[in-house]
Amino acid sequence: GKKINASSNISYGVDKSGETVYGNNYVEYIFDVNSKDLSKLKLMGDLVSNGNYTKGDWSTTFKLHSVESEKSLIFNEDFGSWEATKMTLSSLGVTLYGKGQFKDTDDMKVSVEMRNGSIQSLDSLQNFSDNKSVKAKFLPSSPLDLSKIKAINVNGVVIKVSR
């Protein structure tokens, strides 16, 4: 019943060792709407629950549903400068783990095929190489629903995903 006038989000990133770090960030957005007719505008967002909770005097009028955390898949592939030895799939994307040295010039294409036949490219990449250990995370434009993924395509290599 209370109006929240500030906008915020929880973002994720990585620490120096390449591990995913969730939350603990506050971002405020200010929109210049003085010349706009607010009755003709909509404020929309993608909301994802990650199991962390904000304590305090607040409530919501919508439900956040938990998502399946992560699936490990068998994946071994040689990319020249490095070799992938493991793959994980989560709502936040596809992560390849391996040995070697990831090069920024490596032209990697990763996409997911949904059970309805649609294809979603994972165009954003975060990669980390340290002591010949590689971690390359391919991110979707919005969270993935793991229950709807049929297969993952990495440079033409297709890995089927079981339900």
N, C-alpha and C positions, 0 to 999 in steps of 0.2 A: 503494500500500500504506500510505501514511501518512494518518492521520485529520486532517482540517482542522476545528478547533473553532470558528474564527471565520467568520462569514458576510460576504461582500463582494459588491459588484457594480460594474460600470462603467456610469456614466450618461452621458448626453449632454445638452448644453445649447447655449446660444448666447452669443456674445461681444457686445460693444457695437455692432459693425457688423452684427449679425444673422447672422453665419456660424456654422454648426454646429460645435461643439467636442466632441470625443470624449475620454472617459477622464479620467485624472488625478484621479479622485475615488475615495475609499475610504469606504465606508459599512459600519458594523458594526451588526448587529441583535442584540438580546438578547431572548430569549423566556423568559417566566416559565412554567416547566413543572413546578414543584415538586409541584403537585397533580394532575398528569396522568400517565396510564399511557402511557409513551413507546412501548410495543409496539403501541399502537392509533393512533399518529400517523404521518403521512407528511410529509416535507419535500419540496416540489416547487418547480420554478422554470422559467422560460423562459430558455434559454441561446442567445445569438446571438454569432457571431464577426464581428468587424469588421476583421480584418486586422492589428490591433495585438497584440503578444505581450508577456506578462509574463515577464521573465527571472528565473532563480533555480532553486533546488533543489526543483522540484515536478513532478508528472506527473498525468495524468488517466486514468480508466478508461472514458471515453466520448469520442466523436468530435464535433467541432464542424465543420460544413460551411459553406463560404463561401456567401454569398448574392449575387445579382446586385446591382450597386451602384445604378444610377439610370438612369431612362429620361426623356428630354425629349419632351414632347408639344406639339403645336400647340394653343394655346388663347387665344382673344381674347374677352373678355366684359366688358361695362360693368356695374358694380355701383353706379352712381350717384356715390358719393364717390370711387371709384377704378376704374381699368380694368386688368384682367389682360391681360398680353401674353405670358405663358409659363407652362408647368406642368411640374413634374418629379414623378416617381413613384419612390419607393424603398421598401425594406422598413420604413422608419421613417415612411412616410406620403406625403401629397400636399402639394406646396408650390406656391403660386401667386405669381407675381412680377408687379408692375405699377407703374402710376403713379397718383398721387393721394394721398388720405389715408384710410387704413382707419379706420373708426369702430367702437368697441366695440358699438354698437347694430346694426351690420350683422348681419342674421340669415342666416347662410350654412349650408347643409346640404350636407355632402360625404359620399359613400359609395362603396364599391367593390362591383362585382358580380363574384363569382367564377365561374369556368367551370362549376362544379357548380350554379349558380343561386342560391346563398346571397348575402345582402347583408350587408356589414359597414359600419356607420356609423363615421365618424371624428369623434367627439364632442369631442375635446380640441383646442384651438386655441392656437397661439402666433403673434402677429402683431407686425410691426415696421414702422413708418412713419418715414422719415427723409428730409428734403429732397425730399418728394413721391415717394419711392420706397417701394413696399409689398412686403412679404414676409409671406405668411400660410401657416403650416404646420399642416395638419390631421393629427392623430396617431391611430393605431389603438391599441386596448387591448393588442395583441400584434403582433409583427413580421409584415408581409405577405409572402407568397410571390408574387413578381412573375410567375412562370410560370403561376400559377393565376388571374390577374386578367383578366376579360373586358372590363370597362368601368369608367369612373369617372363618377359623377353629381355635378355641381356645380349646385345650385339648379335641378335639372330638365334641365340641359344634359348630354347623355351623350356621352362621348368614348370611342371603342373603343380598346382596347389590343391591339396586335399581339404575337404570340408572339416 
